[in-house]
């Protein structure tokens, strides 16, 4: 079954920052090991920081891209966080493209 993942923050859940960041990194790593990988991973808001240089999840996100997963970062968010020169994987997307992807998705996962 095809699915898409939307990541809006560098953390998963609420609680201690070290724990929630570790959970997000573990989630992304688990996607690399899954037989059924997402078609797209859309990063927006603070989540775009995961696609920039220095991100602990960067190697896993690059591995997902190499495996055929489309990695998309919100262009508005990349600009807001001044990450244009630091983006290390995937490409920028627009809200129009996000709407198209999500409205045609069989399933959307929000960790």
N, C-alpha and C positions, 0 to 999 in steps of 0.2 A: 504494500500500500504506500502510495506516495504521500509525503508529508513535508511540511516546512517548519522551521524553528525561528522564533522571534526572540531576540535577547535585548532587553532594555536597560540592563545594569551590569556592573562587574561582579555582582553578588547574587547568590541564590538563596531566597528566603530572608528571614530577619533574625537578628541576634548579633553575636560577636562578629565584628568585621573580618577577622582572620578566618573564622569558621565559614562564614557565608561566601567569602572569596574562594576559599578552598573547595566548597561545594560546587561553585560555578565552574571552576577549573576541572573538577572531577567529572561534571556533567559533559563538558565539551570533550574531554578525553574519552569518555565512554562512547560518544558519538563516533569517534575514530575506530572503535572496536566493534561497532554494531554492524551486523550483516545488512540491515536495511537503513541506509544513510538517508538523511533528508535531501530533498531536491535543492532547497535554498535555505540559507541561514541569513536572516536579516538582523543587523545590529542597528539600534537607534538609541537616542538619548546617551546616557553615560556608557552604555554597552559598546559604543564605537571605540572606546579606549582599548577594548580587547583585541582590536585589529591593528593597533598601532605598535610601533617599535617599543620594546620594553615590556610588553604584555607577557605574563607567565603562560598564557594560553596560546601564544602565537604559533609555536611549533605544531600544536594539534590542529589549529585552524588552517594552517598551510597544508597539513596532511589531508584534511577534509577537502580542501580545494583541489589538491592533486588527485583525490579519489573521485572528482567530478561534481562535488557540491558547489553550488553557486554562492559565493560569499559577497554579501552586499552591505555596505555601510551607508546610513542616511547622510546624504551630502550636506544638508542643513546642519546636522549634528557635528559632522567632521569639521565644518567651518567654525561652528560655535566654539568647539574645544581647541581650535587652531591646530588640527592634526593633519592637514592636507599634506604637508611634507613628511609626516611621520607614518602615514598609512603604509602598512607593510604587507597586506594581503587583501585580495579582493578588489572591489571597485566601489565607487559611489553610486547611489541610487536616488531616485526621486520619490516623492509621495505618490505620484501617479503610478509608478511602477510597483510600489509596495501594495497599493490598492488592487492592481491587476493580479499580482501574485497571490495575495491572500484571498481575494474573492473567487479565484479559480482553484484554490487548494482543496484537496480531499480532507486534510487534517492539519491543524496548526498547533504547535507545541510552544507553550510559554513557560520556560523554567523559572 
